Amino acid sequence: MTELPFLARAHAHATSIAFESGSEAHTYQQLIDHSAVLASALLAGAADLNEARVALLAPAGPGYTAAQWAIWRAGGIKIPICLSATENEWEYALTDSGASLLATTSALASKIRKLCERLGVRILVTDDTHKTASDAAGALPELTPDRRAMILYTSGTTSRPKGVVTTHANLQAQVESLVTAWHWSAADRIPLFLPMHHIHGIINVTACALWSGARVEHFERFDLATILGRVRARAYTLFMAVPTIYVKIIQALESAAPADRAALVAGFASMRLMVSGSAALPASVHEQWTALTGQKLLERYGMTETGMILSNPYTGERRPGAVGVPLPGVEVRLKTESGDIVSGEDTPGEIQTRGPGVFRAYWNRPEASADSFDEGWFRTGDMAVLETGYYRIMGRLSVDIIKSGGYKLSALEIEAALLEHPAIRECAVLGLPDDTWGEAVSAAVVLAENQSLELGSVREWCRDRLSAYKIPQRLVVVKELPRNAMGKVTKPAVRTLF
């Protein structure tokens, strides 16, 4: 094949605007041309990078995408790295992946240059490449879908981060599944404020939008006032965010003057789809959002290793607390700890999945790769149950499943009950070692303004909502919960609060 499908899709929308920010706009053709120039610069006279690893350190926007396409067009493997990471974290990603090149902006190059010089990593400053497309030297290599395209590092909550290797075919399958399920089209407009070292921003927003010929408005970070202003102007047809952002928007809507609230609500109500992901969406937040805006958030579930797996339907019931049904092209099964395949409903089991979007292997981790598959099915490590046709996530086997008094308890279920308490703004529930119970149900809570709370009143609140063995046995009140770059609460860090 002469070009990969993502490039053919871009050619079909050549004159359309791909990215905009303020008064600036970039067409698909400009992305194609810029990526050709950068690909030639990456090759530096070579015929093919032959899957050399190329790190990408850049903010979301046309420059990021042009550099990503350039890495692929030159035959390299893209390694997205976090803008806000420490130097030690950057060094780990570069050395673990064996990256020999780094594409970055002039603004960021100064921050990472010394590290790259020490490691012998060549830097390409993408916005200093001033040649035109016609000046690009030499032809670009011919590529096939089975080429490795990306190594995306996982969060590493239980060990050092692992590099998830995906091919061009894997990425295409992930994108096509979502484009079909969520009815993407060239008429869509979406804001992008999510990190670009995470599958949510890379695939669910940017790749799906550009595959469809849609328009992306990019932001350096989530700027509540600016984005609400754009919502008020009805600038978007889609909106994708993590639960934390929806909570912040709810707080802004509730505190807004009536006229402002009405204008903002009208902006949200005009969108055809709003999606929540990357962390569990409490049912109470789902219901608050619907009550405020009339919109029913679509919650989905996926992983770095697989892309999106499950989704509430575009048309049909979007059930609070559930993540829906398998996406197009995705197979899902549940397997109990005893090794039985779950054949009916209401029996918990580990989510296992297979399909063309599932990753190839962890980078240089053959044992971890082998352990992650069960007869060709990827083992997610997440527990779920099928209830009246929809899957509900119970939590991570290692973190969110609490084994107390012989019972397996879902921390997410207990969190949902606690979030209904008027004094609790945020919470995280986990099991802590206990001589009597094995693990004690423990809750870290952030209180609403001017509220106070003690364990006794929490337990009393829960008695009408939870079975006796799910009632918290320990409580700590904190000013904030520890979170990662995606805003997701990191439960290993929560343990240190007790």
C-alpha positions, 0 to 999 in steps of 0.5 A, a space after each residue: 500500500 502507498 499510504 496508510 488509511 489515516 492519510 487517505 482519509 485526510 486527503 478526502 477532506 483536504 480543504 476542510 479545517 482540521 484544527 482551530 484555536 482563536 483566529 488560527 485554523 489549519 486544514 487537513 492539507 496543511 497537516 499532510 504537507 507539514 507531516 511530509 516535511 517533518 517525516 523527511 527531516 526525521 529520516 535525514 536521508 534514510 529510506 525508512 526508520 524501520 520502527 525506530 522509536 520516536 518520542 513525541 513531546 508536544 501540546 495538543 493541536 496541529 503541530 502534535 498531529 503533524 508530528 505524529 503523522 510524520 513519525 508514522 510516514 517515516 516508518 517510526 513508532 510514536 512514543 507519546 510522553 507527558 508534558 507535565 512529567 518529571 525528568 525521571 519519568 521522561 528518562 524512563 520512557 526514553 530509555 525503556 522504549 529505546 527511543 533514538 529521536 524526539 520530536 518537540 516544540 522550541 518552547 519544550 526543547 529547552 526543558 528536555 535538551 540536556 536529558 536528550 544529550 545525556 542519553 544520545 537522543 536526537 531532537 527534531 524541533 518541529 516548529 523550526 522546520 521551515 521547508 515547504 512540502 516541495 523541498 522534502 527530500 526523497 520518497 517516504 517509505 511504503 508501509 503496511 497496517 501490521 507495522 507497529 505504530 505506537 508505544 503508549 505507557 500505562 499509568 503504572 499504579 502497581 509497577 513501573 509503567 509498561 509500554 503498550 505496543 499497537 499496530 496501525 491496524 489496531 489503531 484503525 480498528 479502535 477508531 472505526 469501532 467508535 466512529 460507527 458506534 458514536 455516529 461521527 461525521 464531517 459535520 462534528 465539532 469537538 473541543 480537545 483539552 485532554 492530555 495527549 499521552 493518553 488514549 482518551 485524547 489520542 484516539 477517542 477525540 483526535 483520531 476519531 475526529 480526523 478520521 471523520 473529517 470533523 473539526 477540533 478546537 484545541 486548548 493547552 489545558 482545561 480552561 473552565 471559563 473559556 470552554 463554557 464561553 464556547 459552549 454558550 456560543 454553541 460551538 460544539 456538537 460533541 463533548 468528551 471529558 473525565 468525571 472530574 470535569 463534569 463535576 466542576 461544570 456542575 458546580 459552575 452551573 449551580 453557582 451561575 446567575 439564572 440567565 447565564 445558567 440558562 444560556 449555558 444549559 442551552 449550549 450543552 443541550 444543543 450537542 448531539 453527544 456527551 461522553 464520560 470516561 477514563 474513570 468511573 462516573 458516579 450515578 449521582 453525577 450522571 443524574 445531576 447532569 441530566 437534571 441540569 442540562 437534559 443531556 444523558 451522558 454516555 459512559 464507556 469503558 476501555 483500556 490502553 491495551 484494547 481501546 474502547 471495549 464497552 459503551 452505552 448506546 448512542 440510541 437507547 437507554 444510557 444507564 447510570 452506573 453501567 458501561 453498556 454493551 460491547 462495541 462493534 468488532 469487540 468480543 467480551 466475556 466474564 470469567 470467574 476466579 474459579 475459571 468458569 466462563 459466566 454464561 448468564 447474568 448477575 454473576 461477577 467475573 473478570 472482563 476478558 476481551 478480544 478483537 482487532 483493536 487489542 494490542 500486540 504485546 508489552 514492549 520488552 515484557 514477554 512474561 507480562 505479555 503472556 500472563 495478560 492473555 488467556 487463550 487469546 483473550 486479554 485479561 483486563 484485571 477488572 471485575 464486572 457483572 452483566 445486569 439486564 443486558 448491560 455491564 457494570 464495572 465492580 472495580 479493579 481486581 487488585 484495588 477496587 475489589 475489597 475482600 472483607 469477611 469472606 465477601 468480595 465488595 465493590 469499592 465503586 458501589 460503596 463510593 456511589 452511596 457515599 456520594 449521595 451524602 450531602 456533606 461529601 463532595 468527593 470520596 475514594 473507598 479501598 480496603 486496608 489490612 485488618 486482622 479481623 476482616 482481612 480488609 477493612 472498608 475504608 473511605 477517604 472523603 473531601 467535604 462540601 464547604 462548611 461541612 463536618 463528618 464523623 465515622 458514626 454518622 457515615 455508618 448510620 447514613 450507609 445502613 439504609 443504602 448498603 448491606 452491613 458488610 459494605 458499611 465503612 469501618 474507617 474514615 479519613 477527611 482530607 482536603 483533596 484526593 491524590 490524582 494522576 494527570 487524567 484527574 483519576 484518583 490514584 488509590 495506592 496514594 490514597 492508602 497513605 492518607 490513613 
